[in-house]
Amino acid sequence: MLKLIANGHQKKVKEIDFLNWLNGKYQLSATAVAIDHCLNGRKASTEYVEKPFMEQIEESDTEKELQKKREAFVAGLMAMKANFEISHPKKNESGTN
């Protein structure tokens, strides 16, 4: 029982640590943008993050999934082509298989 409570507490501490780290990433981005715009004015090239980091991670995961689906589709087409070529052999010049 005590071990379960300790594990739950450890998970909660890890979650808090992750949230603090994530908050630091946002603050770092904001600070970098502010400094760049103060020093470089209109020539500043940095921008604050457009989307939350977790949303960007989810989008990259969906891109990976989409790429896997594309590869599976191409593999299916290649298998269909191979099956067609096996079942419909080309005829030689003499008209035989």
N, C-alpha and C positions, 0 to 999 in steps of 0.2 A: 504494500500500500504506500509506504513511504517512498519507495523507488519510483512509483508512478507519479507521485506529486513532484519529486525532484526532476523527473524527465519533463513534465509539463512546464515547470518553472524554467528549465533550461531552454525549451522551445520558445517560451515567451521572451526570454532574454535575447535569444538569437533574432527573433522577429523585431524587437526594439532596436537591436544593434543594426539590422538591415535597414530599418526605416531611418535611423540616424545617418547612416552612410548615404542613403538615397537623398535625404535632405541636404547633406553636404554637397552632393553632386549638383543639385539645383543652385545652391548658394555659390558654388565655385563658378558655374556658368554665368550667373548674374554678376558676380564680381568681375569676371574676365570681360564681359560685355561693357560694364561701366568703365573700367580702366581703359579699355581699347578706345571707347568713344571719347573719353576725356583727353587722352593723349593724341589720338589721330583725327578726331573730329569727323568730318564727312568721309574721310578715307578709311574709316574703321571697317574692318571686314567681319568681325565676329557678330554672331546673332545669338540671342537667347534660345534655348531649346524650343522647338515648335510644338512638340507633342510630349506628353509624359513618357518617361523612360519605359514604363511597363507596357504602354501601348505600342511603342516602337519594337519592343521585344516580341509582342504578340504578332505584329505585322511581319517581322522577319521569320517567325515560325510559320505563318501562313504562306509566305513565299517559298519556304523550304518544302512545305506540303504540296504546294502547287507544282513545283519543279519535280517532285517525286511522281505526281499524277501524270505529268507530261511524259516523263521517262517510261512509266508503265504503259501509257497509251502507245508510244512509239514501239516499245517492245512487243505489244500486242499486234500492231500492224506488221512488224517484221515477221512474227510467227505466222500470221495469216498469209503473208507473201510466200514464206517458205512452204507452207502447206499447199498453197495453190501451185507452186512450181513442182512440187512432188506429185500432185495428182494430175497435172497437165504438163507432161514432159514435152520439150521442144522436139520437133521432127527434123531429121537430117535432110540434106539436099536431095537424097534419093527417095524421100517420102516415108522412111521408116523411123521408128523411135530411136 
